[in-house]
Amino acid sequence: MPLESPPSARKCLAIIAKIKFPEVPLDFIQKFFAGLHSYANGNTEMRVIQLRWSTVCGGLLVLILVCIPIFFDLPGNLLLVRALQNSGHAVLFCAIAVLVCALGLRPYFLVLVACIAVGASIEVIQSFTGRDCSLGDVYLDALGAIAGLSLFEAVQSRRPRWLALTTALLLLALYLPLQIAWAYVQAARQFPVLCDFDGVGVAKLIGLNEGLRVALVPAPASWQGNHSQVAKLTFPSSGWPGLVLRDLPRDWTGFQTLQVDVWSEQAEPVTLSIALRSWQNHSDHQDASQTFVVAPGFNRVSLPLSDWRLIQTDGYALLANVWQVILFTGHSPRAQQLYVDNLRLLRE
């Protein structure tokens, strides 16, 4: 025997059920009050309300996925981690698009527009939290949403071409992390050569500071004996422009010398510095550097690691935790151009 509510409760619910609400695109409000009216008449099953737990859980999951880019960052400062953080937008919005389609929202174009709008809103919110607002992330959101729509269609229609499209789109979104991962493989293979500027992926480990321009070009014809690719560095006359090599193999404790080849076409000597930054140091004010003079023509510069060996940051030895190598100049009255090659470690 079904349970019955008190007469007073049924009367109140019946009055509420008579309230006319304006029509809305989603008619769940009307269905809700129709269910109340049914309950007032003794129907305790309330089957008119068709909000399933799966729908509620799916909606909550979509909300959680939307909040991940706003409040969650992958730990670490590796270039690969940052690239995965950005490419993760595509994976997240692929999942969001699939869930939204599974919840019944149609057509696909509306789902795509909704995903792009949500992605743009996330970027706007991030700008108020001290994080960057990036159109590139919105592009990845759209790419992931299209991948999710094609994945959902692949499941619905069982056509492999849609699954192939999903795979291609996600690989496109992961292109940068894959390039950086390949650069890591190259760096590990050629160590103790830190950078010879010949590898295809080495450019992904190069950063630029304060207006430095870099181009990977063949060595100048006047640089006799060097027929490889080198880095052409153009230093502006202001600031502290520098070339940053990031995410290098970190343990240098078994080596004694840091060596680099520099070719200068300047008429006057140029002062350069090399700084080392450890994994525990995130401020350029704590960098440990050595300064040297580059004469016109060819220079092979050898810097003893003994000057860096005793330096510690937060109790960690610098040479056991090298994160970045920074080649930079100070203020100069005019722009300067140098060619750099074969940055390497030597045991003797």
C-alpha contacts under 8 A as a table, 3 or more apart, distances in Angstrom:
res1	aa1	res2	aa2	distance
2	P	44	T	7.05
3	L	44	T	7.26
4	E	42	G	6.25
4	E	44	T	7.81
5	S	9	A	6.36
5	S	10	R	6.46
5	S	40	A	7.77
5	S	42	G	7.69
6	P	9	A	5.35
6	P	10	R	6.45
7	P	10	R	5.12
7	P	11	K	6.16
8	S	11	K	5.09
8	S	12	C	6.33
9	A	12	C	5.20
9	A	13	L	6.18
9	A	40	A	7.69
10	R	13	L	5.15
10	R	14	A	6.05
10	R	39	Y	7.65
10	R	40	A	4.44
10	R	41	N	7.23
11	K	14	A	5.09
11	K	15	I	6.36
11	K	40	A	7.12
12	C	15	I	5.18
12	C	16	I	6.31
13	L	16	I	5.05
13	L	17	A	6.03
13	L	36	L	6.21
13	L	37	H	6.44
13	L	40	A	5.92
14	A	17	A	5.04
14	A	18	K	6.54
14	A	36	L	7.41
14	A	37	H	5.51
14	A	40	A	5.92
15	I	18	K	5.37
15	I	19	I	7.19
16	I	19	I	5.59
16	I	33	F	7.48
17	A	33	F	5.13
17	A	34	A	6.46
17	A	36	L	6.31
17	A	37	H	5.35
21	F	30	Q	7.22
23	E	27	D	7.07
24	V	27	D	5.93
26	L	29	I	7.72
27	D	30	Q	5.52
27	D	31	K	6.45
28	F	31	K	4.94
28	F	32	F	5.96
28	F	49	I	7.66
29	I	32	F	4.99
29	I	33	F	6.48
30	Q	33	F	5.35
30	Q	34	A	6.10
31	K	34	A	4.90
31	K	35	G	6.09
31	K	48	V	6.42
31	K	49	I	5.75
32	F	35	G	5.06
32	F	36	L	6.44
32	F	48	V	7.59
32	F	49	I	5.65
33	F	36	L	4.80
33	F	37	H	6.19
34	A	37	H	5.04
34	A	38	S	6.21
34	A	48	V	6.98
34	A	49	I	7.90
35	G	38	S	4.94
35	G	39	Y	6.15
35	G	46	M	5.32
35	G	47	R	7.25
35	G	48	V	5.32
35	G	49	I	5.78
36	L	39	Y	4.93
36	L	40	A	6.16
36	L	46	M	7.52
37	H	40	A	4.99
37	H	41	N	6.43
38	S	41	N	5.19
38	S	42	G	6.67
38	S	43	N	5.43
38	S	44	T	7.69
38	S	46	M	6.62
39	Y	42	G	5.20
39	Y	43	N	4.69
39	Y	44	T	5.30
39	Y	45	E	7.67
39	Y	46	M	6.32
40	A	43	N	7.16
43	N	46	M	6.38
46	M	49	I	6.03
47	R	50	Q	6.53
51	L	55	T	6.56
51	L	56	V	7.19
52	R	55	T	5.24
52	R	56	V	6.48
53	W	56	V	5.03
53	W	57	C	6.00
54	S	57	C	5.13
54	S	58	G	5.93
55	T	58	G	5.01
55	T	59	G	6.14
55	T	103	L	6.28
56	V	59	G	5.15
56	V	60	L	6.25
57	C	60	L	5.06
57	C	61	L	6.09
58	G	61	L	5.04
58	G	62	V	6.25
58	G	99	L	6.62
58	G	103	L	7.18
59	G	62	V	5.11
59	G	63	L	6.30
59	G	100	V	7.93
59	G	103	L	7.96
60	L	63	L	5.00
60	L	64	I	6.22
61	L	64	I	5.04
61	L	65	L	6.19
62	V	65	L	5.13
62	V	66	V	6.20
62	V	96	I	5.75
62	V	99	L	6.93
62	V	100	V	7.58
63	L	66	V	5.12
63	L	67	C	6.33
64	I	67	C	5.15
64	I	68	I	6.42
65	L	68	I	5.30
65	L	69	P	7.81
65	L	92	L	6.47
65	L	96	I	7.01
66	V	69	P	6.68
66	V	70	I	7.67
66	V	92	L	7.84
66	V	96	I	7.88
66	V	118	V	7.82
66	V	122	I	7.93
67	C	70	I	5.28
67	C	71	F	6.26
67	C	72	F	7.97
68	I	71	F	5.56
68	I	72	F	5.24
69	P	72	F	5.75
69	P	73	D	7.33
69	P	89	H	7.24
69	P	122	I	7.46
70	I	122	I	6.50
70	I	125	I	7.48
70	I	126	Q	6.19
73	D	85	Q	6.98
74	L	81	V	6.63
74	L	82	R	7.59
74	L	85	Q	6.36
75	P	81	V	7.51
76	G	81	V	6.62
77	N	81	V	6.71
77	N	82	R	7.07
78	L	81	V	5.16
78	L	82	R	6.53
78	L	247	D	6.33
79	L	82	R	5.20
79	L	83	A	6.15
79	L	180	I	7.30
79	L	205	L	7.76
79	L	246	R	7.81
79	L	247	D	7.13
80	L	83	A	5.03
80	L	84	L	6.07
80	L	177	P	5.76
80	L	180	I	6.04
80	L	181	A	6.76
81	V	84	L	5.11
81	V	85	Q	6.09
82	R	85	Q	4.92
82	R	86	N	6.40
83	A	86	N	5.21
83	A	87	S	6.09
83	A	176	L	6.56
83	A	177	P	5.33
84	L	87	S	4.95
84	L	88	G	5.64
84	L	174	L	7.61
84	L	177	P	6.01
85	Q	88	G	5.17
85	Q	89	H	7.28
86	N	89	H	5.77
86	N	137	D	6.47
86	N	140	L	7.86
87	S	90	A	5.65
87	S	91	V	7.11
87	S	137	D	7.97
87	S	140	L	6.76
87	S	173	A	5.72
87	S	174	L	5.79
87	S	177	P	7.64
88	G	91	V	5.05
88	G	92	L	6.07
89	H	92	L	5.16
89	H	93	F	6.12
89	H	137	D	6.67
89	H	140	L	5.93
89	H	141	D	5.46
89	H	144	G	7.12
90	A	93	F	5.29
90	A	94	C	5.99
90	A	140	L	4.97
90	A	141	D	5.03
90	A	142	A	7.38
90	A	143	L	6.06
90	A	144	G	3.79
90	A	145	A	7.10
90	A	170	L	7.06
90	A	173	A	6.39
91	V	94	C	5.07
91	V	95	A	6.43
91	V	144	G	5.80
91	V	170	L	7.28
92	L	95	A	5.24
92	L	96	I	6.20
92	L	141	D	7.88
92	L	144	G	7.16
93	F	96	I	4.68
93	F	97	A	5.92
93	F	115	C	7.14
93	F	141	D	5.62
93	F	142	A	7.57
93	F	144	G	5.00
93	F	145	A	5.06
93	F	148	G	7.18
94	C	97	A	5.29
94	C	98	V	6.36
94	C	144	G	4.38
94	C	145	A	4.73
94	C	146	I	7.15
94	C	147	A	5.67
94	C	148	G	3.96
94	C	149	L	7.46
95	A	98	V	5.18
95	A	99	L	6.21
95	A	145	A	7.88
95	A	148	G	6.17
96	I	99	L	5.15
96	I	100	V	6.08
96	I	115	C	7.91
96	I	145	A	7.32
96	I	148	G	7.47
97	A	100	V	5.18
97	A	101	C	6.15
97	A	111	V	6.77
97	A	112	L	7.56
97	A	115	C	7.16
97	A	145	A	5.32
97	A	146	I	7.82
97	A	148	G	5.11
97	A	149	L	6.05
98	V	101	C	5.23
98	V	102	A	6.10
98	V	148	G	5.17
98	V	149	L	6.23
98	V	151	L	7.29
98	V	152	F	5.71
99	L	102	A	4.93
99	L	103	L	6.20
100	V	103	L	5.06
100	V	104	G	6.70
100	V	105	L	6.07
100	V	111	V	7.29
101	C	104	G	5.19
101	C	105	L	5.28
101	C	106	R	6.88
101	C	108	Y	7.79
101	C	111	V	7.42
101	C	149	L	7.66
101	C	152	F	7.32
102	A	105	L	7.51
105	L	108	Y	7.92
105	L	110	L	7.99
105	L	111	V	6.93
106	R	109	F	7.67
106	R	110	L	6.42
106	R	111	V	6.68
107	P	110	L	5.41
107	P	111	V	6.67
108	Y	111	V	5.04
108	Y	112	L	6.23
108	Y	149	L	6.88
109	F	112	L	5.06
109	F	113	V	6.21
110	L	113	V	5.12
110	L	114	A	6.07
111	V	114	A	5.07
111	V	115	C	6.15
112	L	115	C	5.14
112	L	116	I	6.25
112	L	142	A	7.11
112	L	145	A	6.13
112	L	146	I	6.86
113	V	116	I	5.18
113	V	117	A	6.12
114	A	117	A	5.07
114	A	118	V	6.15
115	C	118	V	5.08
115	C	119	G	6.07
115	C	141	D	7.21
115	C	142	A	6.91
115	C	145	A	6.50
116	I	119	G	5.00
116	I	120	A	6.12
116	I	138	V	6.71
116	I	141	D	6.50
116	I	142	A	5.64
116	I	145	A	7.97
117	A	120	A	5.17
117	A	121	S	6.13
118	V	121	S	4.99
118	V	122	I	6.20
119	G	122	I	5.10
119	G	123	E	6.52
119	G	137	D	7.72
119	G	138	V	5.54
119	G	141	D	6.00
119	G	142	A	7.95
120	A	123	E	5.20
120	A	124	V	6.40
120	A	138	V	5.90
121	S	124	V	5.06
121	S	125	I	6.19
122	I	125	I	5.09
122	I	126	Q	6.11
123	E	126	Q	5.00
123	E	127	S	6.39
123	E	132	D	7.63
123	E	133	C	4.92
123	E	134	S	6.49
123	E	137	D	7.81
123	E	138	V	7.66
124	V	127	S	5.26
124	V	128	F	7.10
124	V	133	C	6.38
125	I	128	F	5.48
125	I	129	T	6.86
126	Q	129	T	5.05
126	Q	130	G	6.68
126	Q	131	R	5.28
126	Q	132	D	6.58
126	Q	133	C	6.30
127	S	130	G	5.75
127	S	131	R	5.45
127	S	132	D	5.79
127	S	133	C	5.39
128	F	131	R	7.35
134	S	137	D	5.42
134	S	138	V	6.94
135	L	138	V	5.03
135	L	139	Y	6.30
136	G	139	Y	5.00
136	G	140	L	6.33
137	D	140	L	4.98
137	D	141	D	6.11
138	V	141	D	4.86
138	V	142	A	6.24
139	Y	142	A	5.18
139	Y	143	L	6.16
140	L	143	L	4.89
140	L	144	G	6.03
140	L	173	A	6.50
141	D	144	G	5.16
141	D	145	A	6.12
142	A	145	A	5.01
142	A	146	I	6.23
143	L	146	I	5.31
143	L	147	A	6.26
143	L	169	L	6.59
143	L	170	L	7.76
143	L	173	A	7.23
144	G	147	A	4.93
144	G	148	G	6.12
144	G	169	L	7.29
144	G	170	L	6.87
144	G	173	A	7.73
145	A	148	G	4.98
145	A	149	L	6.22
146	I	149	L	5.07
146	I	150	S	6.21
146	I	166	T	7.82
146	I	169	L	7.94
147	A	150	S	5.20
147	A	151	L	6.09
147	A	165	L	7.06
147	A	166	T	4.50
147	A	167	T	7.64
147	A	169	L	5.87
147	A	170	L	6.77
148	G	151	L	4.96
148	G	152	F	6.13
148	G	166	T	7.00
149	L	152	F	5.12
149	L	153	E	6.16
150	S	153	E	4.99
150	S	154	A	6.00
150	S	162	W	5.22
150	S	163	L	6.67
150	S	165	L	6.72
150	S	166	T	5.79
151	L	154	A	4.94
151	L	155	V	6.37
151	L	162	W	6.33
151	L	163	L	5.66
151	L	166	T	5.76
152	F	155	V	5.21
152	F	156	Q	6.20
153	E	156	Q	4.92
153	E	157	S	5.80
153	E	158	R	7.65
153	E	162	W	6.64
154	A	157	S	5.37
154	A	158	R	5.07
154	A	159	R	5.35
154	A	160	P	6.50
154	A	161	R	7.53
154	A	162	W	4.92
154	A	163	L	5.48
155	V	158	R	5.19
155	V	159	R	7.66
159	R	162	W	6.03
159	R	163	L	7.29
160	P	163	L	5.11
160	P	164	A	6.20
161	R	164	A	4.96
161	R	165	L	6.25
162	W	165	L	5.02
162	W	166	T	6.33
163	L	166	T	5.01
163	L	167	T	6.28
164	A	167	T	5.13
164	A	168	A	6.19
165	L	168	A	5.11
165	L	169	L	6.17
166	T	169	L	5.26
166	T	170	L	6.24
167	T	170	L	5.30
167	T	171	L	6.13
168	A	171	L	5.18
168	A	172	L	6.16
169	L	172	L	5.02
169	L	173	A	6.32
170	L	173	A	4.97
170	L	174	L	6.23
171	L	174	L	4.95
171	L	175	Y	6.02
172	L	175	Y	5.11
173	A	176	L	7.52
174	L	177	P	5.51
174	L	178	L	6.21
175	Y	178	L	5.21
175	Y	179	Q	6.25
176	L	179	Q	5.04
176	L	180	I	6.28
177	P	180	I	5.11
177	P	181	A	6.07
178	L	181	A	5.05
178	L	182	W	6.21
179	Q	182	W	5.14
179	Q	183	A	6.28
179	Q	201	G	6.35
179	Q	204	K	7.28
180	I	183	A	4.90
180	I	184	Y	6.31
180	I	201	G	6.98
180	I	204	K	5.92
180	I	205	L	7.37
181	A	184	Y	5.08
181	A	185	V	6.47
182	W	185	V	5.02
182	W	186	Q	6.33
182	W	201	G	6.50
183	A	186	Q	5.04
183	A	187	A	6.12
183	A	199	G	7.99
183	A	200	V	7.89
183	A	201	G	4.65
183	A	202	V	5.55
183	A	204	K	6.76
183	A	205	L	7.09
184	Y	187	A	5.06
184	Y	188	A	6.18
184	Y	247	D	7.93
184	Y	248	L	7.95
185	V	188	A	5.24
185	V	189	R	6.22
186	Q	189	R	5.12
186	Q	190	Q	6.29
186	Q	199	G	7.18
186	Q	201	G	7.55
186	Q	202	V	7.66
187	A	190	Q	5.48
187	A	191	F	6.09
187	A	193	V	7.99
187	A	194	L	6.80
187	A	195	C	7.53
187	A	202	V	7.76
187	A	248	L	6.95
187	A	249	P	7.37
188	A	191	F	5.42
188	A	249	P	6.73
190	Q	193	V	5.44
190	Q	194	L	7.21
191	F	194	L	5.84
191	F	249	P	7.41
191	F	344	R	7.90
192	P	344	R	5.84
192	P	345	L	5.30
192	P	346	L	7.43
193	V	196	D	6.98
193	V	342	N	6.95
193	V	343	L	6.23
193	V	344	R	4.11
193	V	345	L	6.19
194	L	248	L	7.08
194	L	342	N	7.59
194	L	343	L	5.49
194	L	344	R	5.00
194	L	345	L	7.24
195	C	202	V	7.47
195	C	341	D	7.49
195	C	342	N	5.97
195	C	343	L	5.27
195	C	344	R	6.84
196	D	199	G	7.49
196	D	229	Q	7.79
196	D	230	V	7.12
196	D	341	D	5.47
196	D	342	N	4.40
196	D	343	L	6.27
197	F	202	V	6.37
197	F	203	A	7.67
197	F	216	L	6.98
197	F	229	Q	6.09
197	F	230	V	5.58
197	F	231	A	6.43
197	F	341	D	6.74
197	F	342	N	7.59
198	D	202	V	7.46
198	D	228	S	7.04
198	D	229	Q	5.47
198	D	230	V	7.27
199	G	202	V	5.27
200	V	203	A	7.19
201	G	204	K	5.75
201	G	205	L	7.76
202	V	205	L	5.57
202	V	206	I	7.04
203	A	206	I	5.23
205	L	245	L	5.78
205	L	246	R	5.34
205	L	247	D	6.97
206	I	243	L	6.98
206	I	244	V	5.62
206	I	245	L	4.94
206	I	246	R	6.44
207	G	243	L	6.06
207	G	244	V	4.71
207	G	245	L	6.37
207	G	246	R	7.28
208	L	211	G	7.13
208	L	212	L	5.80
208	L	213	R	7.29
208	L	214	V	7.97
208	L	241	P	7.54
208	L	242	G	6.04
208	L	243	L	5.14
208	L	244	V	5.98
209	N	212	L	5.93
209	N	240	W	7.40
209	N	241	P	5.11
209	N	242	G	4.96
209	N	243	L	6.46
209	N	244	V	7.35
210	E	239	G	6.39
210	E	240	W	6.23
210	E	241	P	4.68
210	E	242	G	7.00
211	G	235	F	7.38
211	G	236	P	6.49
211	G	241	P	5.98
212	L	233	L	7.03
212	L	234	T	5.94
212	L	235	F	5.16
212	L	236	P	6.41
212	L	241	P	5.18
212	L	242	G	6.07
212	L	243	L	7.17
213	R	233	L	5.89
213	R	234	T	5.15
213	R	235	F	6.80
214	V	231	A	6.45
214	V	232	K	5.52
214	V	233	L	4.75
214	V	234	T	6.40
215	A	231	A	5.77
215	A	232	K	5.15
215	A	233	L	6.86
216	L	229	Q	6.40
216	L	230	V	5.65
216	L	231	A	4.72
216	L	232	K	6.15
217	V	229	Q	5.40
217	V	230	V	5.57
217	V	231	A	6.33
217	V	232	K	6.60
218	P	227	H	6.90
218	P	228	S	5.91
218	P	229	Q	4.38
218	P	230	V	5.90
219	A	223	W	6.49
219	A	226	N	6.25
219	A	227	H	6.06
219	A	228	S	6.11
219	A	229	Q	5.81
219	A	230	V	5.60
219	A	339	Y	7.63
220	P	223	W	5.37
221	A	224	Q	6.78
223	W	226	N	6.02
223	W	263	W	7.14
223	W	297	G	7.79
223	W	298	F	7.05
229	Q	341	D	7.94
230	V	339	Y	6.49
230	V	340	V	5.92
230	V	341	D	5.21
231	A	339	Y	5.56
231	A	340	V	5.21
231	A	341	D	6.44
232	K	337	Q	7.18
232	K	338	L	5.99
232	K	339	Y	4.60
232	K	340	V	6.62
233	L	337	Q	5.60
233	L	338	L	5.24
233	L	339	Y	6.03
233	L	340	V	7.47
234	T	335	A	7.00
234	T	336	Q	5.78
234	T	337	Q	4.49
234	T	338	L	6.64
235	F	241	P	6.07
235	F	242	G	7.65
235	F	329	T	7.54
235	F	335	A	5.52
235	F	336	Q	5.09
235	F	337	Q	6.19
236	P	239	G	7.75
236	P	241	P	6.90
236	P	332	S	7.89
236	P	334	R	7.07
236	P	335	A	4.53
236	P	336	Q	6.67
237	S	331	H	6.11
237	S	332	S	4.86
237	S	333	P	5.69
237	S	334	R	4.79
237	S	335	A	4.68
237	S	336	Q	7.45
238	S	241	P	7.70
238	S	330	G	7.93
238	S	331	H	5.49
238	S	332	S	6.62
238	S	333	P	7.98
239	G	330	G	6.77
239	G	331	H	5.87
240	W	328	F	6.55
240	W	329	T	5.84
240	W	330	G	5.06
240	W	331	H	6.49
241	P	328	F	5.64
241	P	329	T	6.10
241	P	330	G	7.32
242	G	326	I	6.30
242	G	327	L	5.30
242	G	328	F	3.88
242	G	329	T	6.59
243	L	326	I	5.56
243	L	327	L	5.09
243	L	328	F	6.29
244	V	324	Q	6.57
244	V	325	V	5.78
244	V	326	I	4.50
244	V	327	L	6.55
245	L	248	L	7.10
245	L	324	Q	5.51
245	L	325	V	5.17
245	L	326	I	6.39
246	R	323	W	6.21
246	R	324	Q	4.66
246	R	325	V	6.81
247	D	250	R	7.78
247	D	323	W	5.47
247	D	324	Q	6.37
248	L	322	V	7.29
248	L	323	W	6.06
248	L	324	Q	6.71
249	P	322	V	7.39
249	P	323	W	7.73
250	R	319	L	7.43
250	R	320	A	6.14
250	R	321	N	4.95
250	R	322	V	4.46
250	R	323	W	6.06
251	D	254	G	7.89
251	D	319	L	6.12
251	D	320	A	4.34
251	D	321	N	5.85
251	D	322	V	6.59
252	W	255	F	5.73
252	W	319	L	5.08
252	W	320	A	5.76
252	W	321	N	7.91
252	W	322	V	7.42
253	T	309	R	7.87
253	T	319	L	5.52
253	T	320	A	5.76
254	G	347	R	6.76
255	F	305	L	7.40
255	F	345	L	6.38
255	F	346	L	5.68
255	F	347	R	4.34
255	F	348	E	7.37
256	Q	304	P	6.00
256	Q	305	L	5.20
256	Q	306	S	6.78
256	Q	345	L	7.49
256	Q	346	L	6.05
256	Q	347	R	5.13
256	Q	348	E	6.04
257	T	302	S	6.34
257	T	303	L	5.59
257	T	304	P	4.56
257	T	305	L	5.20
257	T	345	L	5.74
257	T	346	L	5.07
257	T	347	R	6.60
257	T	348	E	7.03
258	L	302	S	5.78
258	L	303	L	5.13
258	L	304	P	6.37
258	L	305	L	6.53
258	L	343	L	7.41
258	L	344	R	5.96
258	L	345	L	4.76
258	L	346	L	6.43
259	Q	300	R	7.07
259	Q	301	V	5.54
259	Q	302	S	4.41
259	Q	303	L	6.21
259	Q	342	N	7.70
259	Q	343	L	5.78
259	Q	344	R	5.41
259	Q	345	L	6.20
259	Q	346	L	7.34
260	V	300	R	5.94
260	V	301	V	5.37
260	V	302	S	6.75
260	V	340	V	7.32
260	V	341	D	6.47
260	V	342	N	5.57
260	V	343	L	4.40
260	V	344	R	6.47
261	D	298	F	7.43
261	D	299	N	5.77
261	D	300	R	4.57
261	D	301	V	6.24
261	D	340	V	5.81
261	D	341	D	5.21
261	D	342	N	5.90
261	D	343	L	6.95
262	V	294	V	7.38
262	V	298	F	6.06
262	V	299	N	5.09
262	V	300	R	6.39
262	V	301	V	7.59
262	V	338	L	6.91
262	V	339	Y	5.63
262	V	340	V	4.61
262	V	341	D	6.48
263	W	296	P	7.29
263	W	297	G	5.32
263	W	298	F	4.60
263	W	299	N	6.10
263	W	338	L	5.98
263	W	339	Y	4.98
263	W	340	V	6.45
264	S	294	V	7.16
264	S	295	A	6.82
264	S	296	P	4.91
264	S	297	G	4.93
264	S	298	F	6.60
264	S	299	N	7.97
264	S	337	Q	7.14
264	S	338	L	5.04
264	S	339	Y	6.47
265	E	296	P	5.78
265	E	297	G	6.11
265	E	337	Q	7.28
265	E	338	L	6.95
266	Q	269	P	7.07
266	Q	270	V	7.74
266	Q	296	P	5.78
266	Q	336	Q	7.26
266	Q	337	Q	7.20
266	Q	338	L	7.93
267	A	296	P	6.21
268	E	295	A	7.01
268	E	296	P	6.53
269	P	293	V	6.42
269	P	294	V	5.47
269	P	295	A	4.55
269	P	296	P	6.16
270	V	293	V	5.68
270	V	294	V	5.04
270	V	295	A	6.59
271	T	291	T	7.11
271	T	292	F	5.93
271	T	293	V	4.53
271	T	294	V	6.12
271	T	329	T	6.45
271	T	330	G	7.74
272	L	291	T	5.75
272	L	292	F	5.54
272	L	293	V	6.10
272	L	294	V	7.02
272	L	327	L	7.09
272	L	328	F	5.88
272	L	329	T	4.96
272	L	330	G	7.66
273	S	289	S	6.45
273	S	290	Q	5.50
273	S	291	T	4.14
273	S	292	F	6.16
273	S	326	I	7.99
273	S	327	L	5.79
273	S	328	F	5.40
273	S	329	T	6.16
274	I	289	S	5.35
274	I	290	Q	5.50
274	I	291	T	6.51
274	I	325	V	6.91
274	I	326	I	5.51
274	I	327	L	4.61
274	I	328	F	6.48
275	A	287	D	5.96
275	A	288	A	5.34
275	A	289	S	3.86
275	A	290	Q	6.49
275	A	325	V	5.86
275	A	326	I	5.04
275	A	327	L	6.62
276	L	287	D	5.92
276	L	288	A	5.53
276	L	289	S	6.30
276	L	318	L	7.96
276	L	322	V	6.75
276	L	323	W	7.56
276	L	324	Q	5.89
276	L	325	V	4.92
276	L	326	I	6.44
277	R	281	N	6.18
277	R	282	H	7.72
277	R	284	D	7.86
277	R	286	Q	7.88
277	R	287	D	5.38
277	R	288	A	6.95
277	R	318	L	7.57
277	R	322	V	6.02
277	R	323	W	5.66
277	R	324	Q	5.08
277	R	325	V	6.54
277	R	326	I	7.98
278	S	281	N	5.23
278	S	282	H	7.91
278	S	313	T	7.32
278	S	318	L	5.68
278	S	319	L	7.89
278	S	321	N	5.29
278	S	322	V	4.49
278	S	323	W	4.85
278	S	324	Q	6.80
279	W	282	H	7.45
279	W	321	N	5.82
279	W	322	V	6.32
279	W	323	W	5.18
280	Q	313	T	6.26
280	Q	314	D	6.73
280	Q	316	Y	7.74
280	Q	321	N	7.93
281	N	284	D	8.00
281	N	286	Q	6.83
281	N	287	D	7.61
281	N	313	T	6.65
283	S	286	Q	5.77
283	S	287	D	7.18
284	D	287	D	5.20
288	A	308	W	7.09
288	A	311	I	7.86
290	Q	303	L	7.73
294	V	299	N	6.46
295	A	298	F	7.51
295	A	299	N	6.84
304	P	307	D	6.31
305	L	308	W	5.27
305	L	309	R	6.01
306	S	309	R	4.86
306	S	310	L	7.44
307	D	310	L	7.21
308	W	311	I	5.50
308	W	318	L	7.09
308	W	319	L	7.07
309	R	317	A	7.34
309	R	318	L	6.88
309	R	319	L	6.11
310	L	317	A	7.02
310	L	318	L	7.70
311	I	317	A	6.17
311	I	318	L	5.72
312	Q	315	G	5.63
312	Q	316	Y	5.16
312	Q	317	A	4.47
312	Q	318	L	5.28
313	T	316	Y	5.25
313	T	317	A	6.61
313	T	318	L	6.57
316	Y	320	A	7.52
316	Y	321	N	7.29
317	A	320	A	5.44
317	A	321	N	6.62
318	L	321	N	5.34
318	L	322	V	6.03
319	L	322	V	5.68
322	V	325	V	7.88
329	T	332	S	7.98
332	S	335	A	7.04
